[in-house]
């Protein structure tokens, strides 16, 4: 943030504390509204310890609480996606619960020691109600991603810090689970910081959705009274038999099972070969792969034509079911980066992927739901989708910070692709 902008915000902050009226244009509306709520709640902006230790849980109770919290199981994923890239950036990454309680604070020793000086530590509550304006608390209060820089914080002792945070929702119920936050120096003030947090949130929600679907799979209604096996291709390829036994799959075997599940009428050797490769994939090679599949997974493929002898559902079916049910945000999260679909060069799989993405995109554009459009444009599939950015800009109200981002992205895409 430029010095002039910081000075402007500090003057607005001093005006606020003096009791004078705060012009609407003094600071961003999301910050101004949060400041006013903080004043109305009687929060002391000069408190030396802005977030005193929570006293509603003992140390043992807190350990038990966070161990059972659904975001704790996502800690390794957050570590792998964020910590390697910020190890030397002087920032910490935090996971909170829905009330702003810090469940985990990750980072190098120096960054965590610095954060501890303002009591940004595990167990402390950094809700807007407690601390005033700060990124994790505000993200939970307004239920969207926010970035707070320096003097935009309400507590004066925190105004040397920057932070960016976004809320995490249960992908099945929509319940607010907590937030992911990055707090620190200049790295947390950079424009990409909030985008990075949102990307990690999308990955976490996708993983939560995948686990929930896996757990719920046995309860799916059975159309023929038979047990159902499960094929996973949007994550690490695997096969889960109806009895619960799971096996990892090679990409080729996952492609074959996906194509056969998509063609219940069956495929002959030549048809399957054409869908697997646009080169000269011989009949002998196809038969050999089918033989290996039978050896690894059992006699689940019949011949003449090749077809599955067991009922199968896949995570691709999950995306389609969510799309049909109007759960567009969860559909985007479940699709994720596309897994095998995005990586495969098999013509039949490429065609399935193109159809799935286009069906999802069309549903999102038609619904004109800001959350779904935001999820789509934040995903690898919609990042360069000018029409989706235009629709997002059209449905967001004037003055909404994400609308400005959408308008800027439209200009960028126009320049990038030589439009206008």
N, C-alpha and C positions, 0 to 999 in steps of 0.2 A: 504494500500500500504506500503510495507516494506521501512525502512529508506534508504537503499541502492538504491532502485528504485527511490525514491523521489529525492535523491541527483543526480542521473544520469539525471533525467528529468530537474532539476534546472540548471545543467551545460549546458544541451542542450539549454535551454531557454536563458541563459546568452550568449551563443555562437550566438544564433539567433539575439539577440538585439545588439550584437557587430558588426553585419554585416558579420560575417564569414559564410562560407558555412556550411550547416547543413547536416550531413551524413544521408542517408536514414534510417539507423538502430538506429538513435539517440532516436527517440520516435516512437510511433505507427503512421502509415502512415496517418490515419484520422486526428490525431492531427497535425502532421507536415504540411500536406496540408492546414489545417485551419490556422495555424500560418503564413504560407507564404502568404495566402490570406489577413490575418489581416495586415501584414506588407505592402503589396502592396496597401491596401486601406488607409494607413496612420493613422491607429488607434493608439492612444497614450496609450501604455501599462502602463504608470505610472499615468494615470488620477485618481484623488482622487474619482471622481464620475463617474464610468464606464458607467452608463446608465442614463444620465440626463433625466428629465421628458419630455415626448413627448409634443411638442407644436402645433401639427396639430389638436388636439381636445381639446375643452374646457371641463371643468368638467362635464357640463350637456350633452355635445355631447358624451363624453366617456360613461356616464351612459346609454344613449340611445343606443349607439353602442353595448355595451356588453350585454344589455338586449335582443337585437335582434339576437345576435350571436348564431348559432346552438349549440355550446358547452356549453353555459350557461344552457340550459335545461338538460345537462348531469351532472351538478354540484352535485346534490344529489346522483347520482350513484357513482361518483368519491369519494365523502365524505364517503359513506357507505363502499366502497371497500378498501379505503386506510387510512382514517384518524383515525379510531378506532385502527388500528394496530400500528400507528406511533405517537400516542398522546404524548408519553413521550420520543421520540427518538431524539428530537432536530432538526427536519427537517420540511420543509414546502413543500406543494404540490401546484403546480401552473398549471393553464390552460392558454394557450396563443392562440392568433389568428395566421393566417398564416404568419404574418410579425414579429412574436416574441413579440407582445405587450402582457403584462401580464393582463389577464382579471380578474383572481381571484388568490389570494395567501392565502392558508389555512394552519392552524397550530395553536399551542398554542401561547399565548401572547409572551412568551420568545423567541420562534423560530422566530416569525414574527418581533419582535423588532430587533433581530440580523440581519435578512435579510434586514430590512429597512436601516441598517447601510451601506449597499452596494447598496442601492436604488433598491433592489429586491422587488418592491412594485407594486400594481395594477396601471396600466396605463403606467409604464415604458416599453421601448422597449429593449428587450434583443436579438435582432437579431445578427448574426455574423457580419453583416455590421456595426453595431453600437458599439458592445462591444468586438468584437473579439471572440476567441474560448471560448464557454460555451455550456453546453449540450442542452438547448432548442433551442438556435440559430443554433447550428451545426446540430441537428436533423432535423430542417426545411431545412437547406441548402443542406444536403446530402440525405434527405428523408428516413431516417431509424433511428432506435434506437441507441443511443450512451451514453456512460458514461465518464464523465470527472472528473479526480481526481486531487485535489490540484494544483500543479505547471503546470499541463497541460492547465490551464486557461491562456488566453493571458494577461488579465488585472491583474497586480500584486496585486491589492487590493482585488482580489477575490480568491487568491491562497490558502487561508486557508479553502476554501469550496470544497465540492464535489457535483456532480449532475449527475442525470441520466434522460434521456428524450426520448420520442418516438413520432413520428408524428401521427396525427389522420386524416383519410381520409373520405370523404363522400362515404359510401359504394355503392351508386348507380352510381355516376359520377366519382369517383376516385379523385375528387378535394381535395387539401390539405386544411384542415380546421384550423389546429393549432397543438399544441403539449401538452402533459401532462408531467410534470417535477416534480422530487423530488430533493430538494436541502437542504444541511445541513452538518452535521459532518460525523462521521464514518459510520453511518447507510446508508448514501447515497453513500458511497464508497464500501459497501459490494457487493459481486457478485450477490446476489438475488435482489438488488435494481432495476437493469434494467429489469430483468425478471418480477418483480412485476409490473413495469410501463407498459411493453408490455402486460401483462395480463389484466390490466385495460383498455388499449387502445382497445384490442380485444373486451372487454365487451361493451365499449362505441360504437364502430363501429357496433357491433351486435344490440344494442338497437336503434341506428340511423337507421339501415337498417329495423328493425322491424317496427318502426314508419313510415318510408317512404312507406313501403309496405302497411301498414294499410291505409294510406292516399290515396295511389294510387289504392287501391282495387276496388272502384267503376268504374274505367276507364278500367279494364281488359275486353277484348272482351268477349261477352256472346255467347256461342256456340248455345244456343237454343232460343235466344231472351228473356230469362227469367232473373230475378234478381238473384244475387248470394249472398249466405250467406258465412260467414267466420268462420273457426275453428282455434283457436290458441292453440297449445300444446307445443311449444318450449319455451314459457314463461308461465306466470300464465294461466292455462286453462280457456278459455272463448269462448263464442259463440256470434257472431255478426250477427244478422238477416239482411236481405236485406234492411230493412227500417232503419238500423243503431242502433237499440236497442241492447244493449250488456248485456250479463248475464254471471256471473262467473259459472264455472262448477266444480263439484266434479271430482276427478281423474277417478272414475268408469264411469261417464257419458261421460267424454272426451274420454276414451278408446272406449266406444261403438260407439260414433260418428266417431272417427277416423277409426275404423274397418269397419263401414258401408260405409264411404266415399271411403275406399280402396277396397270395394267389391260392386261396383254399381249393379251387378247382383243380389245381395241380399244374405242373410244368414238365414237359418232356426234356430229354437231355439237351437237345439243340436250343430250346427256349431258355433253359436255365443258363446254358453257356453264353448266350447272347446278352442276357441280363447281368452276368457276372463280369464280362469283359468285351470291349469293342475290338479286341485283337482275335487271334486264332486260338481260342481255348478249346482244346479237343475234348471229345466225349470221354476218352480214357481219364483225363484229368478230373472231369466232373464226377465220374463214377468213383474215382479214388477218394475224392473229398467226401462224398456221401458215405463211403465205406468207413472213413475215419470218424465221421460224425456218429455213425451207428456204434462204432467201437467205444467211443468216449461217453456217449449219452444214452445208449440203449437203442432198441429197435423202434424209433419214433418217426422214421421216414419210410413210407411205402413207395413202391416203384410202379412204373407204367400207368400213369405218369408219377413223377415224384410229388409226394404230398405228405403233410404232417398227419400222423395218426393220433395226436393228442391235441386237446384244446389249448391254445396259447393266447396270452395277452402280453403286450409289450408296452414300454414307456412311450413309444410312438402312439399307441392307442390311447394312452393317458392324455397326451396333448390334444388329440382329436376330440376326446370326450369332454375335456375342459373347454375347448373351443365351442363345441355344440351347446354346452351348458352356460356359456357366457362368462366363464371364469377366465377372462383374457389375461390378466396379470399373472395368474398362476400358470397359464398355458405358456407364456413367454418364459417364465422362470423354469418350468419343467423342460422346455426345449433346450434351454441353456445355449451353449455354443454349437450344439448339434451332434457332438460325439462322433460316432462312426458315420452318421449320415453326412457330416461335413467333411470327414476325412477320406471317405471312400471314392474311388474312381469307377466303381462298377456302374454301368449305365442304368441298370434298374434301380439301384439305390439312389443315384443322383436324381433320377426322375421322381422318386418318392420324396426326397428332400425338397426339391423344387415345388412340388405340389403342396407339401405340408406348410412350407414357408409362405407360399402365396395365399393359401386358405386362411392362415393365421393373420397375415397382413391385411387381407380384405376384410376380415371380421373386425379388426382393430380400427381400420379407417372408417368402416361403416358405423361402428358403435360411437366413435368420437368421444370416448371416455378419456379424460386427461391422465388418469393413472395408467391405463393400458397403453396410451400413446407414449407416455414417459418411459414405461418399461420397455416398449418396443424400440424407441430411439436410443435407449441406453444399452441395448443389446447389440451383439456383433451383426445381427441381421438387419437392424433398422438404423444403424448409426449413420449411414449415408443415404437414407431414404428421404429425399427432399419432400415428397408429398406428405409423409408422416409428420415431418417437422412443421410443414405449413399448416396441417390440420391441428397440431398441438398449439401453435401460435394463435390459431383462430379460436380455439375453445377456451384458452386461458384468459382471464380478465386483464384489462390494461393495468399496468403497475405490478403484476405478478412477476417476481424475479425470474421464474423459469420461462416466462414468455420472452423476456429479453434474451435469454440464452437461446431459445428456439429461433428467434429472429436473426441472431448472430450466426447460428449454424446454417440457416438458409442462405445468408450472404456468402458464407464460406464455401458451401457446396456449389453455389452458382459460379463462384470464381474458379473453384477446383475443376469443375466440369465445363467451363467456358460458356456459361449461360449468361446472357445479359451483357 
